[in-house]
Amino acid sequence: MHQRLITIVIAFVITASAAARDTRKELTVNLRFAPQEGVQANSPDLTPAILERTIDLRIEDARGGEDALDIGQGTNDDDKAFTIRASTEVVPYLTDTLRQVAEGWGIKLAAKPDRVLTLRVARFFVDESNKALGSVYAAEVKLTYVLADAAGRKLMEGAASGSAHRYGRARSADNCNEVLSDSLKEAFANVVSDPQLQEAWSSGRAASGAQGGSADSVEERLRKLDELLKKGLITKDEYDKKRAEILKDI
């Protein structure tokens, strides 16, 4: 009888331990902007000439993939991967967030602006790596951008990225939001900090290579396009399409 009781207790413990293991296949994150200013503060130096120019900020999704709500992946206690998903559409969140950040930096937004800055989100991704005492969170945001004047004439194009890492709790939506926020803010800061972009923004003159014409400008644009592809900031289809457009200027 005593031996049977021990066997029952052991079986109960094993069953309870298996049930306690986290094997859920998905983590849903309610996206919110939660930058950790003490860890990673980004406030670009903007000239008065830039702050005098109104701008319209437009966000486009260039991530690809089958499900636009997928924003990352993690590992359970059993080391099996699970998907990290946003609870709502990503682009509206990014649009509202980046507009708030821009206004916080003193940038003037307007419906009929002097400039139009289009940001294409090539990557918005968080990875949670499960460890014995919690998790390590790593996020990366990649942006390509085009600056145009009010008439639609392209003044500047380029790319920027941001990243963040942090230790945290397992399966934490809060930690996901923190590293994604830091990465997003850093990427946006790197965009508007570009000296060529600032010059084109304030002057209204196209940066070198922004619009084709000479053989040298075409070569420079092709070189930059190659760099974007190598860094994974654009897809092969986007590369081929843009390359064809550039070669038309020869």
C-alpha positions in Angstrom: 0.0 0.0 0.0 2.8 2.4 0.9 4.7 1.6 -2.3 1.6 2.1 -4.3 1.0 5.5 -2.7 4.6 6.6 -3.5 4.1 5.5 -7.1 0.9 7.6 -7.3 2.6 10.6 -5.9 5.5 10.3 -8.4 3.1 10.0 -11.3 1.2 13.0 -10.1 4.4 15.1 -9.9 5.5 14.1 -13.3 2.1 14.9 -14.8 2.0 18.3 -13.0 5.5 19.1 -14.2 4.7 18.3 -17.8 1.5 20.4 -17.5 3.5 23.3 -16.0 5.8 23.4 -19.0 4.9 26.3 -21.3 4.2 24.8 -24.7 1.9 27.4 -26.1 2.3 27.9 -29.8 1.8 31.7 -29.9 2.4 35.0 -28.0 0.1 37.9 -28.8 1.5 41.4 -28.2 -0.7 44.5 -27.9 1.7 46.9 -29.6 2.5 50.0 -27.6 5.4 52.5 -27.7 7.5 51.9 -24.6 11.1 53.1 -25.3 13.6 52.6 -22.4 15.1 56.1 -22.4 17.6 55.2 -19.7 18.9 52.4 -21.8 18.8 53.9 -25.3 17.9 57.6 -25.9 17.7 58.8 -29.4 17.0 62.5 -30.1 18.6 63.6 -33.4 20.1 67.0 -34.0 17.8 68.9 -36.3 18.6 72.2 -37.8 16.2 75.2 -37.6 15.8 75.1 -41.3 14.4 71.5 -41.1 12.1 72.5 -38.3 10.7 75.3 -40.4 9.6 72.9 -43.2 6.3 71.1 -42.8 6.3 67.4 -43.8 3.9 64.6 -44.4 5.1 61.3 -43.0 3.9 58.2 -44.8 4.5 54.6 -43.7 4.4 51.5 -46.0 4.8 47.8 -45.2 7.6 46.2 -47.2 8.2 43.2 -44.9 6.6 40.6 -47.1 5.6 37.3 -45.5 2.2 35.5 -45.5 0.8 37.1 -42.3 1.3 40.8 -41.7 0.6 40.3 -38.0 3.7 38.1 -37.5 6.3 40.2 -35.8 8.7 37.7 -34.3 9.5 34.3 -32.9 10.5 32.7 -29.6 11.2 29.4 -28.0 9.2 27.5 -25.3 10.5 25.6 -22.3 10.8 22.6 -24.6 12.9 24.6 -27.1 10.2 24.5 -29.7 9.6 27.7 -31.6 6.4 29.8 -31.4 5.2 32.8 -33.3 5.0 36.3 -31.8 2.0 38.2 -33.3 0.7 41.7 -33.1 -3.0 41.9 -31.9 -3.7 44.7 -34.4 -2.3 45.8 -37.8 1.3 47.0 -37.6 1.2 49.9 -40.1 -1.4 52.0 -38.3 0.6 51.5 -35.1 3.8 52.6 -36.8 2.2 55.6 -38.4 0.7 56.9 -35.2 3.9 56.2 -33.2 6.4 57.8 -35.7 4.2 60.8 -36.1 4.2 61.3 -32.3 8.0 60.8 -32.2 8.5 63.3 -35.0 6.3 65.9 -33.3 8.2 65.3 -30.1 11.4 66.2 -31.9 9.8 69.4 -33.1 9.1 68.3 -36.7 6.0 70.0 -38.1 3.5 67.7 -39.7 0.9 69.0 -42.2 -1.6 67.7 -44.7 -0.3 70.1 -47.4 3.4 69.9 -46.6 6.7 71.3 -48.0 8.2 67.8 -48.0 6.9 64.2 -48.0 8.9 61.5 -46.2 7.9 57.9 -47.1 9.2 55.2 -44.9 9.1 51.6 -46.1 9.3 49.1 -43.2 11.5 46.3 -44.5 11.8 44.6 -41.0 10.0 44.9 -37.7 11.0 41.8 -35.8 11.6 40.6 -32.2 13.3 37.3 -31.2 12.9 35.8 -27.8 15.6 33.3 -26.8 14.5 31.2 -23.8 17.1 30.7 -21.1 17.3 29.0 -17.7 16.7 32.2 -15.8 14.4 34.1 -18.2 14.8 35.2 -21.8 17.0 37.4 -24.0 15.0 39.7 -26.3 16.6 41.0 -29.6 14.7 43.3 -31.9 15.6 44.8 -35.3 13.9 47.5 -37.4 15.0 48.3 -41.0 13.7 51.2 -43.0 14.1 52.4 -46.5 13.0 55.9 -47.3 12.3 58.5 -50.0 12.1 62.2 -49.4 10.2 64.2 -52.0 9.1 67.8 -52.4 5.4 69.0 -52.5 5.3 68.4 -56.3 6.5 64.8 -55.9 10.0 65.3 -57.1 12.4 62.9 -55.4 15.1 64.7 -53.3 16.8 61.8 -51.5 16.5 58.1 -50.8 18.4 55.8 -48.5 18.1 53.2 -45.7 18.6 53.0 -41.9 18.2 50.5 -39.2 18.0 50.2 -35.4 18.4 47.3 -32.9 18.0 46.6 -29.2 18.7 43.7 -26.8 17.5 43.1 -23.3 17.2 40.4 -20.7 13.6 39.9 -19.4 10.9 37.5 -18.3 9.8 34.6 -20.5 7.0 35.2 -22.9 6.8 38.9 -22.0 4.8 41.2 -24.2 6.2 44.1 -22.3 9.7 43.1 -23.1 8.8 42.7 -26.7 7.4 46.2 -26.8 10.4 47.7 -25.1 13.0 46.3 -27.6 10.8 47.0 -30.6 10.3 50.6 -29.4 14.0 51.2 -28.9 14.8 49.7 -32.3 12.1 51.7 -34.1 13.1 55.0 -32.5 16.8 54.4 -33.3 16.0 53.5 -36.9 13.9 56.7 -37.3 16.6 58.8 -35.7 19.2 57.4 -38.1 16.9 58.4 -41.0 16.5 62.0 -40.0 20.1 62.4 -38.8 21.5 61.7 -42.3 23.3 64.9 -43.4 22.3 64.5 -47.0 18.7 64.0 -46.1 18.8 67.1 -43.9 20.3 69.2 -46.7 17.7 68.1 -49.2 15.0 68.5 -46.6 15.9 72.1 -45.8 17.0 73.3 -49.3 14.6 71.5 -51.6 17.5 70.5 -53.8 17.9 66.8 -54.9 20.8 65.1 -53.2 23.6 63.7 -55.5 22.3 60.6 -57.2 18.7 61.1 -56.2 17.7 61.8 -59.8 19.5 60.3 -62.7 21.2 62.1 -65.5 24.9 61.6 -65.7 26.8 58.3 -66.0 28.4 58.9 -62.6 25.1 59.4 -60.8 23.7 56.3 -62.3 26.7 54.3 -61.1 26.4 55.7 -57.7 22.7 54.8 -57.5 23.4 51.3 -58.6 26.1 51.0 -56.0 23.8 52.1 -53.3 21.1 49.7 -54.5 23.6 46.8 -54.4 24.4 47.8 -50.8 20.7 47.8 -49.8 20.3 44.3 -51.2 23.4 42.9 -49.5 22.2 44.3 -46.2 18.8 42.7 -46.6 17.0 46.1 -46.6 15.1 45.4 -49.9 13.9 42.2 -51.5 15.3 40.8 -54.8 12.1 41.7 -56.6 12.4 45.3 -55.3 16.1 45.4 -56.4 15.3 44.2 -59.9 12.5 46.7 -60.3 14.6 49.6 -59.0 17.6 48.6 -61.1 15.5 48.7 -64.2 14.3 52.2 -63.4 17.8 53.5 -62.8 19.1 52.0 -66.1 16.5 53.9 -68.0 18.5 57.1 -67.2 21.5 55.9 -69.3 
